[in-house]
Amino acid sequence: MFDFEKLSVFEKIRFINKDIFTKILSNKTVDLEIRDQIKRASLSSLLNLAEGSGRESKADKKHFYAISKTSLLEVSALLIVIEDIYFNDFSYLKDLTLECIKMMSGLIKSVN
């Protein structure tokens, strides 16, 4: 098992990615550019979490964790856009994303 898989936030971000892929990216009525952007942001949150967990220096860990967190903020904004335009309710994903953002903030603070 990799170190990032031991983080509770990993499973939550993994769930967010899974739902984005199955419920948004597969929905061809959603604008292609919006689908591409949310795909990149959600993957970035997961991949930067993984990369940060493997970094040796504290500064590097914090840097990648911060990128993961800001990617989650981007996902949140895109979910709002999708709700506004396509009238889908993704409040459960927004809530989970907010929870992950808070967890990432804690993870960043814990790297000392």
GROMACS elastic network, one bead per residue, 0.5 to 0.9 nm:
[ bonds ]
;  ai    aj funct       b0    kb
    1     4     6  0.83766   500
    1     5     6  0.64899   500
    1     6     6  0.76047   500
    2     5     6  0.54075   500
    2     6     6  0.70889   500
    2    50     6  0.85918   500
    2    53     6  0.88749   500
    2    54     6  0.87731   500
    3     6     6  0.54148   500
    3     7     6  0.72154   500
    3    50     6  0.79645   500
    3    53     6  0.63495   500
    3    54     6  0.73443   500
    4     7     6  0.53973   500
    4     8     6  0.87016   500
    4     9     6  0.87949   500
    4    10     6  0.65203   500
    4    49     6  0.69298   500
    4    50     6  0.52584   500
    4    51     6  0.83269   500
    4    52     6  0.84322   500
    4    53     6  0.56491   500
    4    54     6  0.78643   500
    5     8     6  0.77157   500
    5     9     6  0.88204   500
    5    10     6  0.60576   500
    5    11     6  0.74333   500
    5    50     6  0.81153   500
    6     9     6  0.87550   500
    6    10     6  0.75507   500
    6    11     6  0.87872   500
    7    10     6  0.53947   500
    7    11     6  0.75163   500
    8    11     6  0.57972   500
    8    12     6  0.69601   500
    8   103     6  0.86871   500
    9    12     6  0.51449   500
    9    13     6  0.61758   500
    9    14     6  0.84415   500
    9    49     6  0.89449   500
    9    99     6  0.87318   500
    9   100     6  0.60382   500
    9   103     6  0.64860   500
    9   104     6  0.74426   500
   10    13     6  0.52400   500
   10    14     6  0.59814   500
   10    15     6  0.86201   500
   10    46     6  0.70472   500
   10    49     6  0.75402   500
   10    50     6  0.82949   500
   10   100     6  0.87759   500
   11    15     6  0.61928   500
   11    16     6  0.87047   500
   12    15     6  0.50936   500
   12    16     6  0.63534   500
   12    17     6  0.87517   500
   12    96     6  0.72626   500
   12    97     6  0.82249   500
   12    99     6  0.87344   500
   12   100     6  0.69319   500
   13    17     6  0.62175   500
   13    18     6  0.85834   500
   13    42     6  0.79203   500
   13    43     6  0.89940   500
   13    45     6  0.73210   500
   13    46     6  0.62108   500
   13    72     6  0.86607   500
   13    96     6  0.83403   500
   13    97     6  0.75894   500
   13   100     6  0.69746   500
   14    17     6  0.51372   500
   14    18     6  0.61894   500
   14    19     6  0.87241   500
   14    42     6  0.89735   500
   14    43     6  0.89752   500
   14    46     6  0.69078   500
   15    18     6  0.50200   500
   15    19     6  0.62069   500
   15    20     6  0.85408   500
   16    19     6  0.52818   500
   16    20     6  0.61101   500
   16    21     6  0.85947   500
   16    42     6  0.74899   500
   16    93     6  0.65969   500
   16    96     6  0.75540   500
   16    97     6  0.73734   500
   17    20     6  0.50725   500
   17    21     6  0.60844   500
   17    22     6  0.85573   500
   17    39     6  0.79888   500
   17    42     6  0.58130   500
   17    43     6  0.68248   500
   17    46     6  0.80814   500
   18    21     6  0.52270   500
   18    22     6  0.61586   500
   18    23     6  0.84135   500
   19    22     6  0.51038   500
   19    23     6  0.55943   500
   19    24     6  0.74891   500
   19    93     6  0.82104   500
   20    23     6  0.54153   500
   20    24     6  0.50759   500
   20    25     6  0.62851   500
   20    26     6  0.85931   500
   20    35     6  0.89764   500
   20    38     6  0.78104   500
   20    39     6  0.73739   500
   20    42     6  0.78508   500
   20    93     6  0.88001   500
   21    24     6  0.58824   500
   21    26     6  0.65275   500
   21    39     6  0.74028   500
   22    25     6  0.63241   500
   22    26     6  0.57808   500
   22    27     6  0.82179   500
   23    26     6  0.59862   500
   23    27     6  0.64383   500
   24    27     6  0.51385   500
   24    28     6  0.81789   500
   24    30     6  0.72201   500
   24    35     6  0.68647   500
   24    38     6  0.87120   500
   24    39     6  0.89829   500
   24    82     6  0.88406   500
   25    28     6  0.72488   500
   25    30     6  0.78293   500
   25    32     6  0.85747   500
   25    35     6  0.55200   500
   25    36     6  0.79236   500
   25    38     6  0.84317   500
   25    39     6  0.73577   500
   26    29     6  0.89351   500
   26    30     6  0.87852   500
   26    35     6  0.88055   500
   27    30     6  0.58787   500
   27    31     6  0.89881   500
   27    35     6  0.86495   500
   28    31     6  0.72674   500
   28    32     6  0.75833   500
   28    35     6  0.87983   500
   29    32     6  0.84347   500
   29    86     6  0.83677   500
   30    33     6  0.85743   500
   30    34     6  0.69656   500
   30    35     6  0.66157   500
   30    82     6  0.76079   500
   30    85     6  0.87510   500
   30    86     6  0.73426   500
   31    34     6  0.53167   500
   31    35     6  0.62587   500
   31    36     6  0.86655   500
   32    35     6  0.50379   500
   32    36     6  0.60617   500
   32    37     6  0.85617   500
   33    36     6  0.50057   500
   33    37     6  0.60626   500
   33    38     6  0.86269   500
   34    37     6  0.50940   500
   34    38     6  0.61618   500
   34    39     6  0.84044   500
   34    78     6  0.74294   500
   34    81     6  0.87091   500
   34    82     6  0.80335   500
   35    38     6  0.53766   500
   35    39     6  0.60231   500
   35    40     6  0.86329   500
   36    39     6  0.50987   500
   36    40     6  0.62159   500
   36    41     6  0.86524   500
   37    40     6  0.52036   500
   37    41     6  0.61366   500
   37    42     6  0.85629   500
   37    74     6  0.88838   500
   37    75     6  0.85527   500
   37    78     6  0.80464   500
   38    41     6  0.50320   500
   38    42     6  0.59126   500
   38    43     6  0.83416   500
   38    74     6  0.77259   500
   38    75     6  0.58542   500
   38    78     6  0.63727   500
   38    79     6  0.81415   500
   39    42     6  0.53764   500
   39    43     6  0.60900   500
   39    44     6  0.83885   500
   39    75     6  0.86410   500
   40    43     6  0.52656   500
   40    44     6  0.58999   500
   40    45     6  0.86584   500
   40    71     6  0.86422   500
   41    45     6  0.63044   500
   41    46     6  0.89301   500
   41    68     6  0.87280   500
   41    70     6  0.87873   500
   41    71     6  0.50855   500
   41    72     6  0.69374   500
   41    73     6  0.87904   500
   41    74     6  0.63615   500
   41    75     6  0.59187   500
   42    45     6  0.52524   500
   42    46     6  0.67060   500
   42    47     6  0.87910   500
   42    68     6  0.88203   500
   42    71     6  0.66352   500
   42    72     6  0.66757   500
   42    74     6  0.83042   500
   42    75     6  0.61563   500
   43    46     6  0.52672   500
   43    47     6  0.59869   500
   43    48     6  0.83727   500
   43    71     6  0.84964   500
   44    47     6  0.50948   500
   44    48     6  0.57345   500
   44    49     6  0.82073   500
   44    67     6  0.78269   500
   44    68     6  0.63147   500
   44    71     6  0.61825   500
   44    72     6  0.84158   500
   45    48     6  0.55438   500
   45    49     6  0.62289   500
   45    50     6  0.87966   500
   45    65     6  0.84233   500
   45    67     6  0.71002   500
   45    69     6  0.65771   500
   45    70     6  0.77766   500
   45    71     6  0.51807   500
   45    72     6  0.59082   500
   45    75     6  0.88663   500
   46    49     6  0.52277   500
   46    50     6  0.63694   500
   46    51     6  0.87469   500
   46    68     6  0.67301   500
   46    71     6  0.89631   500
   47    50     6  0.50730   500
   47    51     6  0.61036   500
   47    52     6  0.85011   500
   47    68     6  0.76318   500
   48    52     6  0.58365   500
   48    53     6  0.84130   500
   48    64     6  0.52492   500
   48    65     6  0.63704   500
   48    66     6  0.85039   500
   48    67     6  0.64685   500
   48    68     6  0.51560   500
   48    69     6  0.88990   500
   48    71     6  0.89906   500
   49    52     6  0.51968   500
   49    53     6  0.62574   500
   49    54     6  0.89022   500
   49    61     6  0.87100   500
   49    64     6  0.64621   500
   49    65     6  0.55407   500
   49    66     6  0.87648   500
   49    67     6  0.82144   500
   49    68     6  0.56831   500
   49    69     6  0.85751   500
   49   104     6  0.87874   500
   50    53     6  0.52930   500
   50    54     6  0.66902   500
   50    64     6  0.85593   500
   50    65     6  0.87472   500
   51    54     6  0.53315   500
   51    55     6  0.65893   500
   51    61     6  0.80030   500
   51    64     6  0.67029   500
   51    65     6  0.84547   500
   52    55     6  0.52380   500
   52    56     6  0.86096   500
   52    60     6  0.67158   500
   52    62     6  0.71233   500
   52    63     6  0.74045   500
   52    65     6  0.57687   500
   52    68     6  0.87687   500
   53    56     6  0.82602   500
   53    61     6  0.63290   500
   53    64     6  0.83509   500
   53    65     6  0.81690   500
   54    61     6  0.76985   500
   55    58     6  0.76735   500
   55    59     6  0.88544   500
   55    60     6  0.59956   500
   55    61     6  0.55069   500
   55    64     6  0.86517   500
   56    59     6  0.87088   500
   56    60     6  0.71947   500
   56    61     6  0.72167   500
   57    60     6  0.52837   500
   57    61     6  0.63166   500
   57    62     6  0.87296   500
   58    61     6  0.50582   500
   58    62     6  0.61396   500
   58    63     6  0.84984   500
   58   111     6  0.60980   500
   58   112     6  0.66511   500
   59    62     6  0.52097   500
   59    63     6  0.60869   500
   59    64     6  0.87987   500
   59   111     6  0.84584   500
   60    63     6  0.50047   500
   60    64     6  0.63232   500
   60    65     6  0.85191   500
   61    64     6  0.54655   500
   61    65     6  0.60791   500
   61    66     6  0.84844   500
   61   108     6  0.79207   500
   61   111     6  0.73760   500
   62    65     6  0.50523   500
   62    66     6  0.59104   500
   62    67     6  0.85775   500
   62   107     6  0.83924   500
   62   108     6  0.54719   500
   62   109     6  0.82930   500
   62   111     6  0.67884   500
   63    66     6  0.51680   500
   63    67     6  0.63894   500
   63    68     6  0.87772   500
   63   108     6  0.86101   500
   64    67     6  0.50209   500
   64    68     6  0.62190   500
   64    69     6  0.86399   500
   65    69     6  0.62143   500
   65    70     6  0.87271   500
   65   104     6  0.67011   500
   65   105     6  0.83812   500
   65   107     6  0.75948   500
   65   108     6  0.62807   500
   66    69     6  0.50021   500
   66    70     6  0.62108   500
   66    71     6  0.85185   500
   66   104     6  0.75871   500
   66   105     6  0.79412   500
   66   108     6  0.70437   500
   67    70     6  0.51624   500
   67    71     6  0.60666   500
   67    72     6  0.86151   500
   68    71     6  0.51386   500
   68    72     6  0.63866   500
   68    73     6  0.88852   500
   68   101     6  0.86423   500
   68   104     6  0.77045   500
   69    72     6  0.51026   500
   69    73     6  0.64936   500
   69    74     6  0.88420   500
   69   100     6  0.78564   500
   69   101     6  0.55354   500
   69   102     6  0.85432   500
   69   103     6  0.88980   500
   69   104     6  0.58679   500
   69   105     6  0.73842   500
   70    74     6  0.63150   500
   70    75     6  0.86732   500
   70   101     6  0.80860   500
   71    75     6  0.62794   500
   71    76     6  0.86952   500
   72    76     6  0.62543   500
   72    77     6  0.87517   500
   72    97     6  0.62997   500
   72    98     6  0.79631   500
   72   100     6  0.76196   500
   72   101     6  0.64426   500
   73    76     6  0.50393   500
   73    77     6  0.63859   500
   73    78     6  0.86996   500
   73    97     6  0.77424   500
   73    98     6  0.79710   500
   73   101     6  0.72778   500
   74    77     6  0.51582   500
   74    78     6  0.61939   500
   74    79     6  0.86082   500
   75    78     6  0.50847   500
   75    79     6  0.61219   500
   75    80     6  0.87019   500
   75    94     6  0.83121   500
   75    97     6  0.76790   500
   76    79     6  0.51435   500
   76    80     6  0.64407   500
   76    81     6  0.88372   500
   76    93     6  0.82090   500
   76    94     6  0.57272   500
   76    95     6  0.88929   500
   76    97     6  0.65386   500
   76    98     6  0.76889   500
   77    80     6  0.51372   500
   77    81     6  0.63868   500
   77    82     6  0.87590   500
   77    94     6  0.88182   500
   78    82     6  0.61315   500
   78    83     6  0.85354   500
   79    82     6  0.50565   500
   79    83     6  0.61271   500
   79    84     6  0.85693   500
   79    89     6  0.88875   500
   79    90     6  0.66874   500
   79    91     6  0.84553   500
   79    93     6  0.80074   500
   79    94     6  0.69270   500
   80    83     6  0.50710   500
   80    84     6  0.61103   500
   80    85     6  0.86364   500
   80    90     6  0.80604   500
   80    91     6  0.87826   500
   80    94     6  0.81494   500
   81    84     6  0.50879   500
   81    85     6  0.61344   500
   81    86     6  0.82902   500
   82    85     6  0.52954   500
   82    86     6  0.55955   500
   82    87     6  0.72226   500
   82    88     6  0.69718   500
   82    89     6  0.87843   500
   82    90     6  0.85607   500
   83    86     6  0.54631   500
   83    89     6  0.59523   500
   83    90     6  0.68771   500
   83    91     6  0.88762   500
   84    87     6  0.56774   500
   84    88     6  0.78171   500
   85    88     6  0.82742   500
   89    92     6  0.80094   500
   89    93     6  0.89270   500
   90    93     6  0.52746   500
   90    94     6  0.62726   500
   90    95     6  0.86601   500
   91    95     6  0.60101   500
   91    96     6  0.84910   500
   92    95     6  0.50923   500
   92    96     6  0.61831   500
   92    97     6  0.85408   500
   93    96     6  0.50044   500
   93    97     6  0.59549   500
   93    98     6  0.85013   500
   94    98     6  0.61418   500
   94    99     6  0.85943   500
   95    98     6  0.51232   500
   95    99     6  0.62565   500
   95   100     6  0.87047   500
   96   100     6  0.62222   500
   96   101     6  0.86373   500
   97   100     6  0.50118   500
   97   101     6  0.61666   500
   97   102     6  0.86983   500
   98   102     6  0.63246   500
   98   103     6  0.86075   500
   99   102     6  0.52202   500
   99   103     6  0.62471   500
   99   104     6  0.86670   500
  100   104     6  0.60037   500
  100   105     6  0.84988   500
  101   104     6  0.50547   500
  101   105     6  0.62290   500
  101   106     6  0.87202   500
  102   105     6  0.50351   500
  102   106     6  0.63675   500
  102   107     6  0.86629   500
  103   106     6  0.50657   500
  103   107     6  0.61522   500
  103   108     6  0.86121   500
  104   108     6  0.60484   500
  104   109     6  0.85274   500
  105   108     6  0.51216   500
  105   109     6  0.62526   500
  105   110     6  0.86273   500
  106   109     6  0.50766   500
  106   110     6  0.61047   500
  106   111     6  0.88960   500
  107   110     6  0.50313   500
  107   111     6  0.66150   500
  108   111     6  0.55603   500
  108   112     6  0.86118   500
  109   112     6  0.71816   500
